[in-house]
């Protein structure tokens, strides 16, 4: 990637109804919603917040931001040596 190319830090927003509030286990995997794939955390957060606010009346509905860039390249999150 050249210096002029903007860095993409891919994020996935998904959500659905959980079996209980203590665990992130979806009640029905066929009903897990894929909200979208986003090029940065800020846009993923905006999508996550909008979906979370739409389902505020259902305590078992949860949406998550998955940091795909960490799965694709785990070294991206390595802290620089001092």
C-alpha positions in Angstrom: 0.0 0.0 0.0 1.4 3.4 -0.9 1.6 6.3 1.5 -1.2 8.1 -0.4 -3.7 5.2 -0.2 -6.0 5.6 2.9 -5.7 2.8 5.4 -8.8 0.5 5.5 -9.6 -0.9 8.9 -12.5 -3.2 8.0 -15.3 -3.5 10.6 -18.4 -5.7 10.4 -21.6 -4.9 12.3 -23.8 -7.9 13.2 -26.6 -8.4 15.7 -29.5 -10.5 16.9 -31.4 -11.9 19.8 -29.3 -13.5 22.6 -30.2 -16.6 24.6 -29.4 -14.7 27.8 -27.8 -11.4 28.8 -24.7 -13.0 30.4 -23.3 -14.5 27.2 -22.9 -13.5 23.5 -24.7 -16.6 22.2 -27.3 -15.9 19.6 -30.8 -17.5 20.0 -31.2 -18.4 16.3 -28.2 -18.1 13.9 -30.6 -18.0 11.0 -31.9 -14.7 12.3 -28.5 -13.0 12.9 -28.6 -9.7 11.0 -25.5 -8.6 9.0 -25.9 -4.8 9.2 -22.9 -4.1 7.0 -19.2 -3.9 6.4 -17.5 -0.6 7.0 -14.0 0.9 6.2 -13.4 2.4 9.6 -14.5 2.3 13.2 -16.4 5.6 13.1 -18.8 4.5 10.4 -19.2 1.1 12.0 -20.0 2.7 15.3 -22.6 5.0 13.7 -24.3 1.9 12.1 -24.1 0.0 15.4 -25.6 2.9 17.4 -28.5 3.3 14.9 -29.4 -0.4 15.1 -29.0 -0.6 18.8 -31.3 2.4 19.3 -34.0 0.8 17.0 -34.1 -2.3 19.2 -33.8 -0.6 22.6 -37.2 -2.1 23.8 -35.9 -5.7 23.4 -33.3 -6.3 26.2 -32.1 -9.5 24.5 -31.2 -7.8 21.1 -27.6 -7.0 20.8 -25.4 -5.6 18.0 -21.6 -6.0 17.9 -18.7 -4.4 16.0 -16.3 -7.1 14.7 -12.8 -5.7 14.0 -12.1 -7.7 10.8 -8.8 -5.9 10.2 -7.5 -7.7 13.4 -8.5 -11.0 12.0 -7.0 -10.3 8.6 -3.7 -8.9 9.9 -3.2 -9.5 13.7 0.1 -7.6 13.6 -1.8 -4.3 12.9 -2.6 -4.1 16.5 0.8 -4.8 17.8 2.1 -2.0 20.0 5.2 -0.2 18.6 8.5 -1.0 20.4 9.8 1.7 22.7 
